Amino acid sequence: MIEIREYLKTMPLTRDFKETIQARIKSDPVFGEELLKEGIECFLSGDVDTGKAVLRDYINATIGFQALGGLTEKSPKSLMRMFGPKGNPQARNLFRIIGFLQKQEGLRLKVDVIR
């Protein structure tokens, strides 16, 4: 399993960072899948801020906020704010977006119980 959080911690938050993530996803599709999965796992574990940041990076590197806005009938700026540091996405919006992202990636994520 790719340690997404550790990878992201080593990268500076710059335009180069976005380009690096985008290039990595293009060259390694499993990385993109893991990035999406990691963002959702962060939400499920209660780490909302990291979940928003990871999904924001994933969206920027894949579909982009403009296209996602068209699919979800939400303003791209509203979506960017939703996944920004002060954003507070409603569950309805968040799960709808996660559904679109899974569909785009050709995945169906499921929750496993671990004790």
C-alpha positions in Angstrom: 0.0 0.0 0.0 1.2 3.4 -0.9 1.7 5.7 2.1 -0.1 8.7 0.7 0.0 10.9 3.8 3.7 10.5 4.1 4.2 11.3 0.4 2.0 14.4 0.7 3.9 15.6 3.8 7.1 15.6 1.8 5.8 17.8 -1.0 5.6 21.6 -0.8 2.2 23.1 -1.5 3.0 24.9 -4.8 2.0 24.8 -8.4 4.8 22.3 -8.9 3.1 20.1 -6.3 -0.1 20.0 -8.3 1.8 19.2 -11.4 3.8 16.5 -9.6 0.6 14.8 -8.3 -1.0 15.0 -11.8 2.1 13.5 -13.4 2.3 10.7 -10.8 -1.4 9.8 -11.3 -0.9 9.7 -15.1 2.1 7.5 -14.8 0.8 5.4 -11.9 -3.0 4.9 -11.9 -2.8 2.9 -8.7 -1.5 6.1 -7.0 -4.6 7.9 -8.1 -6.8 5.2 -6.7 -4.9 5.2 -3.4 -5.1 9.0 -3.2 -8.9 8.8 -3.6 -9.1 6.0 -1.1 -6.9 7.8 1.4 -9.0 11.0 1.3 -12.2 9.0 2.0 -10.5 7.0 4.8 -9.5 10.3 6.4 -13.1 11.4 6.5 -14.2 8.1 7.9 -11.6 8.2 10.7 -12.7 11.8 11.6 -9.7 13.6 10.1 -11.9 16.0 8.0 -9.2 18.6 7.3 -6.8 16.0 5.8 -9.6 14.3 3.9 -10.6 17.7 2.3 -7.0 18.4 1.4 -6.4 15.0 -0.1 -9.6 15.0 -2.1 -8.9 18.6 -3.2 -5.4 17.5 -4.5 -7.0 14.4 -6.2 -9.7 16.5 -7.9 -7.1 19.1 -9.1 -5.0 16.3 -10.5 -7.8 14.4 -12.2 -11.2 15.7 -13.3 -10.6 19.3 -12.1 -13.2 21.5 -10.3 -14.6 23.0 -13.5 -15.7 19.6 -14.9 -16.8 18.4 -11.4 -18.9 21.5 -11.1 -20.6 20.6 -14.4 -21.3 17.1 -13.3 -22.6 18.0 -9.8 -24.4 21.2 -10.9 -22.4 23.1 -8.3 -20.2 26.1 -8.9 -16.5 25.2 -9.3 -15.7 28.1 -6.9 -18.2 26.6 -4.4 -16.6 23.2 -4.7 -13.1 24.7 -4.2 -14.3 26.5 -1.0 -16.0 23.3 0.2 -12.7 21.4 0.0 -10.6 24.4 1.2 -9.2 24.7 4.8 -12.3 26.5 6.1 -14.8 24.5 4.0 -17.5 22.5 5.6 -19.1 20.3 3.1 -22.6 19.0 3.8 -22.8 15.2 3.9 -25.2 15.2 0.9 -22.7 17.1 -1.3 -19.7 15.2 0.0 -21.1 11.8 -0.7 -22.4 12.9 -4.1 -19.0 14.1 -5.1 -17.3 10.9 -3.8 -19.8 9.0 -5.9 -18.8 10.9 -9.0 -15.1 10.5 -8.3 -15.5 6.7 -7.8 -17.4 6.5 -11.1 -14.8 8.6 -12.9 -12.0 6.3 -11.6 -14.0 3.2 -12.4 -14.0 2.1 -8.8 -16.5 1.1 -6.2 -15.0 1.6 -2.7 -16.4 -0.3 0.3 -15.9 -0.1 4.0 -14.2 -3.0 5.8 -14.5 -3.5 9.6 -11.1 -3.7 11.4 -10.9 -4.4 15.1 
